[in-house]
Amino acid sequence: MESRVLSRAGTFSPLSHFRKLPSREPTAVFYNSSVAPVTAKATGSVADGGNLVWGRQLRPALISPALKKVILQPCHATAAEGGDSAGEAKVAPVGFFSKYPALVTGFFFFTWYFLNVIFNILNKKIYNYFPYPYFVSVIHLAVGVVYCLISWTVGLPKRAPIDANLLKLLIPVAFCHALGHVTSNVSFAAVAVSFTHTVKALEPFFNAAASQFILGQSIPITLWLSLAPVVLGVSLASLTELSFNWLGFISAMISNISFTYRSIYSKKAMTGMDSTNIYAYISIIALIVCLPPAIILEGPTLLKHGFSDAIAQVGLVKFVTDLFWVGMFYHLYNQVATNTLERVAPLTHAVGNVLKRVFVIGFSIVIFGNKISTQTGIGTAIAIAGVALYSLIKAKLEEEKRVSLSLT
């Protein structure tokens, strides 16, 4: 998610490809098409036999007069290797991805947003005829786990080994991930997608509170003040939300708390393993965590009439394909999000997260035709603006901290 100069190692061509440079100084200059010129001053006169190659004097008996005439000529590796005309340094063609890195990063952001919007829309459509969030959450994780297992099988990526110590560190992360995921889906099933995402905009507030009161980190007053619009906006949106119910609201709040603790445990589980493998292991553990409540809470109802009702409404093929694709979009948008955020600076990361929520809220309102009051719209806008302000301030503080640490 490169163009390279040929002969990266900087090796020298045969001596017959050197040409004498016009120079007034007794300095040997060696050129290679892939590296900068290397100069070395001779310890004696070149005419006197003090010939210097890479700092080593060659005795006059070892060098013929004919060789002396060409020993100081610049060489071009490509002329010797490929028979091209001398004097043309050959460079590998610049690839599109290296030439336009901003376009590549923009494409990643677009893909991230696109997959996330499609997931949210398809997810809500499924809940309209199959309102079983615990089972659907299991499907999300199960499809992702199968995807990871197939990827490991073909070696894309190669599976990283896991030991007991790392497993102990990942279990709390996976548990919080599972709880946050399930409660998010409970909220999605109970209220409008736009309202759930508005409530989930409070997540930075819980992150700041956990950092201050659990981790003991000092949170600057500017960060706390930037969170005030978030709380105010969510409160305004909740008071006049037409689809409001307490199950959806409380579930979204529990999701915020769960993901906050996931962030805390993730810091303790920092490891050298790549993010793709880490996410795969977390998905496997989270799937195991989600299975028991899905079976206990929704299993009997699903067997009695849940599956049959859904199939009667949309047909078996559409029901199965909807579940498969919603799981694929869930896994892919999370994976692309990880890959995207690894390419950009913290400030871009913060802005990207805010814009993603704006996209999801906007598209969900358009697609589902959700009616929102003026006060709800104003509250949502204030909350998103507050999140943007918080993210920008936090990213700036983290960048200043990183720079100060690098200077010490």
N, C-alpha and C positions, 0 to 999 in steps of 0.2 A: 504494500500500500504505500538502470541508472546509468547514466552514461559513465563510462570509466575510460581513463586514458590507457592506451595500450602500453605494455611493458611497465607495469606498476612497480616492479621490484627495483627499477632504476639500474639495470645491468647495462654494461657497455658492449658495443658492437666490436667486431674484429678491428684490429688496429688499422687495417688498410682503409678504413672509412673515415679517418681523421683528416682534416685539412688544416693547413697552417693559417692561423688568424693574424691579421695585421696588428702587431702590438709593439709598443716601444719598451715594454717592461719584460724582463725575463721571467714571465709567468706562464705556466702551463694551464690552459683552459680546456676543460673537457665538457663536451655537450652530449646530451642524450635527448631523444625526442620526447621522453616522458618525465624528465626531471629538470630542475633548474640547473644552470651551469655550475660546475665545481671547479674552483681555482685552487692552485697550489703553487707557491713560489719555489723555484729551484734553489737548491743550496749552492749551486755553482753555475757557471755560465753554460748555457745550452751548447754553445760551440765548443766548449772545453770538455764536453762529455758529461756534464752534470745533469743528465737527463732525468726527469722526475715523472713518474707515473704513480698516482695515488700515494704520494709522499715517499716513494721508495726510489732511490737512485739506482740506475742501471749502468753497469760498467760499460765503457766504450766498446770493449771487445764483444759484448753481447748484442750490440745494435749496429746494423749495417748502415752505411751512409744513405742508401736509398730509403731506409725506414725512417731515418732522422728527418727526411724531407716531408714525410706525411704524418709524423707522430703527433703534430700539433693541429691537425685538421679536424673540424667538428664532424661528428658522425650522426647519422640518422638510422635508427634501428629499423625503421620500416623500409628504407631503401635496400638494406641487406636482406630483409626477410621477404618482402613482397615484390621487389623489383620495381617499386614506384620511383618516379623521378626524384633525384636528390634535392634537398632543400625544402621538401614539403613534409612537415610533421603530421603524421596521420593520427587522428583521434577518433575513437569510437563514436558513432552518431549519438547525439543527445536524445534520450527517450522522451516521450510525451509526458510521462508522470514526473520526470525530473525537471522538465522545462516549465511545467505549469503546476507547481505544488499547491497553489491556492485553489485551483480548480479541483484538484484531487480531494483536498480537505473539504471543500464545499460539497462535492459529490457524497462524501461520507456523511456529512450532516444531513443532506437531503435524504439519503437512504435511511438514516436513523429515524428522522421524522416520519418519513413515508411508512416505514414498517410499524412504528408506534401508533400512528393514526389508524392504519388498517387493522392492527390488533384490537385497539379500543372499539372500533366500529363493529367488527365481526364479533367480538366478545359480547357486546351489548345486544346484538341481534340474536345471539344464541340464548342469552338470558330471557329474551322476550318469549321464547317458546320452550325453554328448558331451564327453569330457575333453580338450579342446583349448584351453587358456587363452590362447595367443597369438592364435588366430583370434577367440575370443570378445572379447578385449580390443580387437581391430580393429573388431569389430561395435559395441561400446560407443561408440567414438569416431566411427565412420562415421555412425551414426544421429544422434549429437549434431551432427556437422558438417552433415548434410542439414537438420536442424532449424534450425541457425543460418543457413544459406543461404536457406531459405524465409523466415525471419524478416526477414532483410535485404531480400529481394525485396519484401515487403509493407511494409517500413519500420518494423517493430516488433522491435528498435529500428533506427534509421537506422545504416547501416554507417559506422563511423569510419575515415577514411583511415589508412593505415600507410605509413611511409617506411622506407628502408634502415636508418637508425639504430635505430629502434624494433624492427625485425625482428631485428637483431643482439642486442638485449637480451632479446627474447622466446625466441630459439632455445634458449639454455641452460635457461630455465625450462620450456619445452615438452619438452625432452629428459628432464629429471629427472621431469617429470610422466608422461611415457610410460613410463620405466623403473619408476617407483614403481607405476604402474597395472598394468603387465604382471606384475611380481613379486607384487603383491597377489593377482592372479588365479591365478597359479601356486600360491600358498599356499592360496587358497580351494579350488582343485581337489584339492590333496593332503591337506589335513587338515580338521577340523571348523571351521565358520565361527567358532564361539565361541573356539576356540584361536587362530585367526589374529588376531582382534580383541584377544585378551589379549596376544599378543606385540606387536601394534601399539600397545599402551598404552605401550610403551617410547619412543615417538616424542619425548615431551618431554625424555627423557634425552639423546637425540642432538641435539636442538635446543640444549640447554644446553651440551653439549660443543662443538658447532660455534661457538656464540657466544663461548665462552671461549677456545678454542684456534685458531680460524680467523679470526673477526672481531676478536679481541682485546678483547672486552667483558668487564667484570668481573661475574661472577655471584655474588650474595650467598650466604653459607654457608647461609642458611635455605632457599634454593631447592635447593641440593645435598642437604641433609638430607631435604627433602621427597621427593626422588627415590629415597631408599633403600627405602621400602616398595614402590615400583613394581618395582624390580629384584628384591627379595625375592619379591614376589607372582608375577611372571612366572616366576621360577626354580622356585617351588613348583608352579605350574600345569604347567610343562613336564615336570617329573620324573615326574608321574603321569598325564599326558594320555594317554588310551587311543588316540587317533588320531595320536599323535605320530610324525612322521618328519622326517628332517633336511632334505629338500627343502622341506617346508612351513615349517619353522622358519627356515631360512636365507633363503628367499624373502621371508618377512615382515620379517626383519631388513634385507635389502637395500632393501625398500620403505621402511622407516623412514629409512634413510640417504638414499635418493633424495628423499623428501619434505622432509628436512631441508635438503638442498642446493637444492631448489626454493624453499624459504623464503628462503635466502640470496640466490639470484639474483633473486628477486622484489623484494627490497628495492632492488637495483641497477636494476631495471627499472620503478621507480615512475614513473608517467606520469599525465597528466591525463585519459587515456581512461577511460571508464566500465568497470566490472567486467564487464558483459555482453559488450562487444566484446572486451575483453582475453581473457576465457575462450574466446570463439569462435575467436580467432586461435591461442591456445595449443592448442585442440583440433585445429585443422587441421594445425598443425605436428606435434603428437604423433601424429596419424594417419599422416602421412608417415614418421615415425620407426618406428612399429610395424609397418608393412607388410612391409619386407624380412625381419625375423626370423620373422614368421608364415609367409611364403611359403617361406622356406628350411627352417625347422625342422618345420613341420607340413603344408606344401603337398602333398608327395608322398603322405603317409599319408591326408590328407583325400580326395584324388582317388582313391586306391586303394580305401579302404573306410570312411573316417571319415564322410562324408556319407551313404553308403548304409546304414551301420549305424544311424545316428541316425534316419533316415527309417523304417527297418524297425521300430524300437522305438516311435516315437511318431506317425509319419505326417508327410507333407510339410507340411501346413497348420500343425500344432502346432509343428513344428520352426521354421518360418519366423516364425510369430507370436511364439514364445518369444524368438527372437533379436531381433526388432523391439522387443518390449516391454521386454526387459532393457536394451537400448540407450537407450530412451526414459526409463526410470526412472533409469538412471545419469546421464543428462544433466540431467533435471529435479531430481533430489535435489541435485546439485551447484549448479545455478542457484538453487534455493530456499534452499539453505544460505547462499549468498553474499548473497541478498536479506535473509535473516533476520538475519545477523550485522551487516548494515549498519544495522539498526534498533535495536540494543541496545548497552549499554555493555560494555567489556571483561570485567567481572566476570560479567555474564549470558552473554556469549559463552563464557567458560571453563566455567561450569556446564553450559551447553547441550551443549558437546562431550562432556563426561563422561557426561551423562545419555543422550546418543545412543548411546554405546558400550554402556552398560548395557542400553538397550532392544534393541539388535541382538543382544547376547549372550543375553539372556533369551529373546527370541522365537525365535532359532535353536535353542536347546536344546529349547524346547517344540515347535516345528514339526517338527524332524527327530528328536526323541526321543533326542538324543545322551546317552549315559550318561557321567557324569563322577564321578570319585572325590571323596571328602570333601576330600582334600588339594587337588585341582584347584579345587574350589569355593572353598575358603578362600584359595588363592593368587590366584584371579581377583578375589575381593572385596578383598583387600589391595592388589592392583595398581590397581584402580579407585579405591579410597580414596586411594592415593598420588597418582594423577593429579589427583584432585579437590583435594587439599591443595596440590599444586604449582601448579595453575591458579589457585586462589584467591590464593595468595601472589604469584604473578607478576602477576596482574591488579591487586592492591592496590599493588604496587611501581610498575607502569606508571601507575596513576592518580595516585599521589603525585608521580611525576616530571612528569606532565603539568601538575598543579596548580602545582608549583614553577616550571616554565618559564613558565606563564601569569602568574605574579606578578612575574617578573623583567623 
